[in-house]
Amino acid sequence: MAVDGYILALLIIVAFVVIAYIMQKKGILERYSMELYGPFIMWKTKKGRELIDRTARKRERFWERYADISLAVIFFFMFFGTLLLIWVATMVSKIPASKAPSPQMMLGIPGINPIIPIWYGILGLAVAIVFHEFSHGILARVAKVRIKSLGLLFFIFPVGAFVEPDEEEVNRLPKKKRMRMYAVGPSANIFLAIVFALLFIGMVGQARPIRDGVIVYGTYENTPASDVLDAGMEITEINGTAISSPADLNNAPLPPAPEKVEIRITDGRTERNLEITSGLIIVGITEGYAAYESGIEKGMLISSLNDTTIHNYSDFTYALSLIKPGQEVNITLYERNGGEYVPANISTIRFTADDKYSYYERYFPHENRDEYRGKAIMGVAVSTFGIYAIDAEDIPRTLAHPFWGVRSMDDFVSSSLRYLSLPVTGVMGMAEKTGHLYSYGVLDFLGPSGFWILANILYWIFWLNLMVGITNALPAIPLDGGFIFKDAVKWLLEKLRRNMDKEKLEKISARISTTTAFFILFLILWQIIGPRLSLI
């Protein structure tokens, strides 16, 4: 009997903790300069302190100015990160429970978070942690704080690094110097993320399609496309007519559904012809509109609408434009019966009184237009053959030009969030899958595999450094931003209440920073819990 993945993971974790505890008891960990730190094994060493000392001594003025800039950067991301969490929390009610993030998705740990590839993730996280901790160490020495040790944290695998300054000396530092020391860690990650983002963008900008065509990004279930096509294939011809863009696909010379049609596809290495059932497939239905009310189902083929034969998407939009809201029209549909398509038992469809304008106003207000007034809306999403197709140019354009078409701050924010969500949307995976469909300019010598391995390394170093930087900037102890926030609150109280007793001031600042930390924790956990409350 197969062992459940969660049970296996739990057994490995329990075994690790038990073995670590036994090694601690027997003095084995101490023999190798290790000790238990909760469930983690901490390895300490004094090696590396001289390197940090030399780096700090050479350019003290530079590091002080860098720390001042870092402090400003962290205050910005502290504010931005908190606002982003609040905004996400307000959107939670619109997220169905089935699409709510899992606890694993909230952890940036390779092997636990399903969207982070293990080896790229380990490399990216290692780079992030080393730069983060090394920066803390340099500023500690600039502030004349003694470094007691450096080391690594293990939890089955190495999961972190640390620089251990003398805590008493840190607490005695003036607030500004202490805030500087905390700020340079996350700021180093943010600056490094920017560098690697630019390297990644410059690299993927070299990719160019070898030929014009339409790439199959995915297929809808139980459609003609799902029978014969795979994601990553490129369609170059339909019935001998060249297809170089999604617009060509929309106007393709297809026979009436459900006749067969020949398409030519390639994976970049070989080309072949395939036979596929022709037709415009219904792949989505909106409740409350004509298609839903008439009993139309996903997977049906549209053959004619109000006596207009539907060969392709352009025919469908033209036939729809002739219909008025509330009108009753004839429709010919085919549905799947085993491996064949047979006439569906629906011959008429009455359109609702709502027009296209009211539909867009309800679901896509930013895309609404005055010209939609008085136009009928069927309430369906349709697709040729049942494929989700993209232009061959779309993949390199998405990766190399994240702010393509940005015209406002809203566009900038949404484009930034889309770029950070590339691992979730699968664009990176599709880029690798379609690698042989592209040439790579001066990097062609790497070949598709080498090119995308290097591109992934750059992307994941960028992504993980940015996540580590922004997360550590949040005003929640024990994060760096939490300690900076506490010192900032204390400084502000000192300015506003000059005669306040120091002990009372300490209590108030601690209470404010603790409350803020719990608020941040609530905002994070709410993303997991909120969508699932509707199921209770």
WOMO-V253443 format. One record per backbone hydrogen bond with DSSP energy under -1.0 kcal/mol. NH is the residue of the N-H (numbers start at 1). CO is the residue of the C=O. Records with the same first field share a line. If there is no record, write none. Layout:
NH: CO, CO
This chain:
8: 4
9: 5
10: 6
11: 7
12: 8
13: 9
14: 10
15: 11
16: 12
17: 13
18: 14
19: 15
20: 16
21: 17
22: 18
23: 19
24: 20
25: 21
26: 22
27: 24
28: 23
29: 23
31: 27
33: 30
34: 29
35: 42
37: 40
40: 37
41: 154
42: 35
43: 152
44: 33
45: 150
49: 46
52: 48
53: 49
54: 50
55: 51
56: 52
57: 53
58: 54
63: 59
64: 60
65: 61
66: 62
67: 63
68: 64
69: 65
70: 66
71: 67
72: 68
73: 69
74: 70
75: 71
76: 72
77: 73
78: 74
79: 75
80: 76
81: 77
82: 78
83: 79
84: 80
85: 81
86: 82
87: 83
88: 84
89: 85
90: 86
94: 91
95: 92
99: 96
100: 97
107: 104
112: 109
113: 109
116: 113
121: 117
122: 118
123: 119
124: 120
125: 121
126: 122
127: 123
128: 124
129: 125
130: 126
131: 127
132: 128
133: 129
134: 130
135: 131
136: 132
137: 133
138: 134
139: 135
140: 136
141: 137
142: 138
143: 139
144: 141
145: 140
148: 164
149: 164
150: 45
151: 162
152: 43
153: 160
154: 41
155: 157
157: 155
159: 153
160: 153
162: 151
164: 149
166: 146
170: 166
171: 167
172: 168
173: 170
178: 174
179: 175
180: 176
181: 177
182: 178
183: 179
184: 180
187: 183
188: 184
189: 185
190: 186
191: 187
192: 188
193: 189
194: 190
195: 191
196: 192
197: 193
198: 194
199: 195
200: 196
201: 197
202: 198
203: 199
204: 200
205: 201
206: 203
207: 204
208: 439
210: 437
214: 235
215: 390
216: 233
217: 388
218: 388
220: 386
225: 385
229: 225
232: 216
233: 230
234: 266
235: 214
236: 264
237: 264
238: 241
239: 262
241: 238
243: 236
249: 245
250: 246
251: 247
252: 249
254: 252
259: 256
261: 276
263: 274
264: 237
265: 272
266: 234
267: 270
272: 265
274: 263
276: 261
278: 259
281: 383
282: 300
283: 381
284: 381
286: 379
289: 286
291: 378
293: 289
294: 290
295: 292
296: 291
299: 282
300: 297
301: 334
302: 280
303: 332
304: 332
305: 308
306: 330
308: 305
310: 303
314: 250
316: 312
317: 313
318: 314
319: 315
320: 316
321: 317
323: 320
326: 352
327: 324
329: 349
331: 347
332: 304
334: 301
335: 342
337: 340
340: 337
342: 335
344: 333
346: 344
349: 329
351: 327
356: 375
357: 372
359: 355
360: 356
361: 357
362: 358
363: 359
364: 360
367: 364
368: 365
372: 369
373: 370
375: 372
376: 323
381: 284
383: 281
385: 279
387: 384
388: 218
390: 215
392: 213
394: 391
397: 393
398: 394
399: 395
400: 396
401: 397
404: 401
406: 403
412: 408
413: 409
414: 410
415: 411
416: 412
417: 413
418: 414
419: 415
420: 416
421: 417
422: 419
425: 421
426: 422
430: 426
431: 427
432: 428
433: 429
434: 430
435: 432
437: 434
438: 435
439: 208
443: 440
444: 441
446: 443
447: 444
451: 447
452: 448
453: 449
454: 450
455: 451
456: 452
457: 453
458: 454
459: 455
460: 456
461: 457
462: 458
463: 459
464: 460
465: 461
466: 462
467: 463
468: 464
469: 465
470: 466
471: 467
472: 468
474: 471
476: 474
479: 476
481: 472
483: 479
484: 480
485: 481
486: 482
487: 483
488: 484
489: 485
490: 486
491: 487
492: 488
493: 489
494: 490
495: 491
496: 492
497: 493
500: 497
505: 501
506: 502
507: 503
508: 504
509: 505
510: 506
511: 507
512: 508
513: 509
514: 510
515: 511
516: 512
517: 513
518: 514
519: 515
520: 516
521: 517
522: 518
523: 519
524: 520
525: 521
526: 522
528: 525
529: 525
530: 526
532: 529
533: 530
535: 532
536: 533
